[in-house]
Amino acid sequence: MLLMKLTDKLTKIFICLIVIVAAVLRLWNLSNVPPSLDWDEASWGYNAYSILETGRDEYGSLLPVVIRSFNDYKPALYAYLDLPFVALLGLNNLAVRLPDAIFGILTVLTTYFLVKEMFGRRDLGLLSAFLLAISPWSIQFSRFTHEGIIGLEFNLLMVLFFLKGLKHHKFLSLSALCAGLSLYSYQNEKLFVPLLALVLVGIYVKDLLQIPKKQLMMAFLVGLIISLPMVIFTFTNPGAFMRAKGASFLNNPVGVLNTQFYPARELADRRNHDYVGLVLDNRRIAYAKDVWGNYLSHFNPNTLFITGDEVGRHQPPGMGHLYLVELPFLLLGLFMLLNGKYKP
C-alpha cells in the first residue's frame, strides 16, 4: 500500500530503474553469453539475412509467412524483426539475439501496466515488473533466440489492450492486432491465443455486450485480416503440422504407446479373464495418463525451483526457472484468486 501513496514522478523513477535492471541483465555481453549460436539461432540469422538481400528465405520462398528451417516450419515473425538489426550490425551473434533481448525488456514494462490495469495498484505493478526483471527464466529466454518471448509480449499486450478496450473501445482493435501478430511469433501461440481469447470473452461477455457492434466488428476484422495468411498456410500446407507431429505424445514408436504393445496385453487379459485389466490396462488409459502427465510436468516443483528444464539451453545454469523464495507468494496469490479476493 505504500507505493500507492507515492507521486507519479516517483513511480516513474521506480519503473525506469526496474527497466534499467532488466536491460542490463538481458543486454550485457549478449554476443558471448550464452557462448556461440545454436542451430535455431543460426537459422534465424541466415533467413533474416536472406530475406534482407533477396526477399526470399533459404528455400526461395518469397516473403514467407513460415520459415521451413529444419523442417519444423517456424512462424516467420522473428526473421522480420531481425531484419533491421542484421542490416545495421551485420550477420553476427548480437544482431541475431537483439530482438529477443529487447522484447524481454518490453515484457517487464508491459507487465507493470497490465497488473496496474487489472488490480488498480501501482505497488503490485512495480513488484510484478521487478520480479520479472530478475526472473531466471525470463533472463534465460531473453538472452538467446527463442520466439516464446516475442509471443509472450504480444499476449501481454493483447490482454492489456483488451482490458483497456472495455472502457475505451478503440483499444479492442489493438488487442486483436496483437493477437493476430502473436500467431506469427511461436508455434504454441496457434493454440494458446484462441484459448486465451475464448477465456477473455467468457469472463467479460457482459461487458462486451455493452460495446457498440461497430467497434466489436472492427476488432474482429483486424484480427481476421492479420491472422488470415497464417490460417491459410496452416490448413493448406502439409508441413504446417510437422512440428506438432514430431512433438506429439502419439509419435512414440517404442514403449507403452506403440501399436504392438497394448493389443498383445489386451489379448493376454482376455485369455486370463482379467476384466479389470481390460478396463484399466489399455491404450486409451495410457494416452490419457500420458496427456495428463505431460501437462502436470510443467508444474513439477523440482523443475520449476530446483533443477530447471532437461533441455540445457532452456535452463538457467545450476537452478530452476523460478526462485524458491517466490513459492509462498505464488501459493498465496493462487489462493486469493481462487477465493475471489482479487478479480481482474
N, C-alpha and C positions, 0 to 999 in steps of 0.2 A: 504493500500500500504506500510505501514511502515515495517511490518513483512517481506515483500518480500526482503527488503534490509538487513535483519539480516543474520548473518552467519549460516551455517548449524549446528554448535555446539550450538548456542543459540536457534535455532529452536528445536533441540533435547532436550534441557533443558526444554523448554516450554511444549513440548508434554509429557515429563516424569512427570512434575508437574501436568499436567491435568490428566494423568493416575493415579497418586497417589491420587488425589482428588476423582476420580471415584472409586478407590479401597476402600478408607476409607468410602465413603458413602454407598457402597454396602456390605462391609465385617464387619463393626463394629457391634458387638453384634448380629451377624446374627442368632445365635441359638434362641434368645429370642425376636427378633423384625422382623416380627410380632410374637405375642405370640402363641405358640403351632403350630403344623402342622394341615393343613386342610385335608379333606378326600383324595383329589387327591395327596397331598404330601405324606401322609401315604402309599397310594397305590404304588407310585413310589419307595419309600424306600423299602417296603416289596418285591416288584417284583425284584428290583435290588439285594437284599439280597438272594432271592430265586434262581435267575439265577446264582449268585456267588457260592452258595452252591451246587446246583443240575444241573445247566444248563437249568432249566425249570422255567417258570413263575408260578404264584399261581394256574393256571388252568392246569398245567402239560405240556404246550406246549414247545417243545424243541427249544431253541434259537429263540424265536418268533420275527417275523417282526412287529407284532402289539400286544399290551397288551390289553387284554379284559377289565380288570379293572372293572368299574361299568357298564358294557355293553355299554360303549361308544367307545371301541376299539381304544385306543390311539396309534399312531405310536411309536415304541418302543425305539427310539434312546436315549431318556433321561435316560432310565433304564441302558443302556450300558455305557453311560457317567458317571453314578453314581457308577458303579462297583468299580473303584479304590478307591474312597472316602469311600465307605462302608467297603471295605477291610482294609483300613488303619485306619479309625477312628471309625469303628463300626456302628451299625444301630442307628443313632441319628439325631437330627434336623440339626446339622451343616453339616453332611455328605450328607444328602438329598438335602440341599439347595445350596451347594457349586458350582455344575456345572452351575446353573443359574447365580450366582454371578460372576463367572469367565467369562462366556460368555457375561454378561452385561458389564464387564470391556473391554473385547476384542472388543465389538461393538464401543466403544469410539475410540480406536486406529484405527480400520478399517475405521471408518468414516473419520478420518483425511486423510488417504491415498486415499480413494475414492474421496473425494472432491478435493484434490490436483490433482488427476489424471484427474478428469472431467474438472476442470477450470484452472489448471496450476498455482494455487495460494496457497502458504503456509498459508497466513493470513486467507483466508476463511476456509482452512482445520483446522487450530488451533481454530478458532472461533466456527466452527461447532462441533468439538470434545469437546470443553469446555461446550457448551450449552447442548450437550447430556450427558456429565458427571454429570451435576447438574439438568438434566431434571426430574421432578416429576414422570412422567410415567415410565421412564427408571429405576429409582431407585426403584420404587414400584414393577415392574415386575422382577427385578433382585434379590429381597430380599425374594421372596417365589417361590416355584417350579411352574413355568409356562413355557411351552415349546415354547411359542411365541418368547422369547428372543433368544433361540437356532436357530429357524427358521430365525429370523432377521439377525443374524450374518452370516449364510450361504447365505442369499440373498445379503447382502452387499459384501461378498467375491465373489459371483457369478458375480455381476456386475463389481467389481473391476478387477477381472481376465479376464472378457470378454473385457473390455476396453484396458487392457494391451495386451491381445491376438491379438487385431487388429494391434499392432506394432510388438509384439514378439509372434509368433503364438503358441509357446509351452504352453502359459498360457490359451489357449482356453480349453484344456483338464482339467485343474484345475477348470475352470469355470463350465464345465459340471459335474465334480465331486461334486462340492459344490451344484449345482442344484439338483443332484440326492440325496445327503445326506439330503438336506432340506426337501425332501418328507417324510423322516422318523422322522422328528422333531415335526411336528404340523399338525393337521387336515387341517387347511386352506391352507397350502402350496401345497396340492394336486391340488388346483385350481389356487392359486396365481403364483406358479413357471412356469407352462406352459404359462400363460398370460404374465408374465414378460419376458420369453424367446421370445415369439412372438413379443413383443414390441421392444426388443433389435434387433432382426433380421430385423424387419421392418424399424427401424431407420438407421441401419448400413448395409443394404443389399448390397449397392455398395462396401463398404469396404470388406465385406465378400467374394464377388465375386472375389476379387483380391488375396485372400489367396489360397495357393495350396490345391487341393482337398484332398490330403493325410492328411493334418493337420485337415481339417474340418471333414473328415471321422473318424479320431482318436478321436476327441472330441465327435462326435456323438456316437461312440461305447462305450466310457467311460460312458457317460450319460445313454445310454441304459442299459448297464450291471448293473450299480449301481441301477437304478430305477426299473429294471425288477421284482425283488421279490415283491416290493410294488404294482406294476401294476397288477401282477398275483393275489395277495391276494385281492386287491380291487375289481376285477371283477369275483372272484370265491368264495368269502366268503360272505354269506348274512349279516353278522354282520358288514361288512365294511362300510355300509351306515346308520348304526344305529344312529350315531351322526348327520349326515345330516338330516335324517328324523325327529329326535327329535327337531332340531333347526329350521327346515324349517317353513316358514310362512304358508305353506299349512297344516301343522299339527296343526290345530286350531279347536278343537271340539265345541267351543262356539263362539258367536259373529258373526260379519258380514261375516266371511269367511266359516261358516259351510254350510253343504249341504242342509239345510232346509230353511235357511233364504231367499235366493235370488229367488229360484223357486216360493215361495209364493209372494214375492214382484213383480216379473215379471208377475205373473198371475193377480195381482191386477192392475198393469199398463195396461195390455191388456184390462181388463174389463172397465177401466176408459178411454180407448183410449189415454193414456198418452204415446205418441210415443217418446217424449223427454226422459221420464223416462226409457223407454225400451233401449234407446241408452246409457244413462249415468248412469243408476242405475241398474247395472248388475254385475255378479260375475267377469267377465273379467276386467272391470274397477276397481273393488275393489282390485283384485290381482295386477294390475299394480300400483295402488296407494300405496298398501302395500309394494311392492318391492321398489318403488322409495322412499317412506317414510323411510323405513329401511336403505336405502343407505344414504340418506341425514342426518339421525340421527347421523351418525359418524362425521358430520361436525357441529353439534349443538354447537354454541359458548358457551352456558351455560354449557354444558357437558365438553367441552374442556378447558375452562378457569375459570369456577366458581365452579360448584358443583362436577364435576367428574362423574364417572360411577355409575349407580344404584347398581351394584354388589359391595358390600363392600370391598371384598378382591382385587378388581381391581382398587380401588380408593385411591389416596393419601389422607390421612385424612384431612378433612376440606378445600380442594382446588380442582381445576381442574387438568387435566393431563399436561397442559402447563401453563407457566407464562403469565399473561396478558400483560406484557411488550413485549413479543415476537410477539403479534398480528400485530403491524405495520410492523415489518420486514418480517413476513410471507406474508402479503399482497403485500409488495414491491417486495419481491422475486418472487411471483407468477406473478405479473405484468411484471417484467423484463423477466421472462422465456417465457411468452405468446407473448411478443413483440420481442423476438429473441435477447435480449441483451446478454444473455448467452446461449450457446448451448453445451451440453455435447459431 
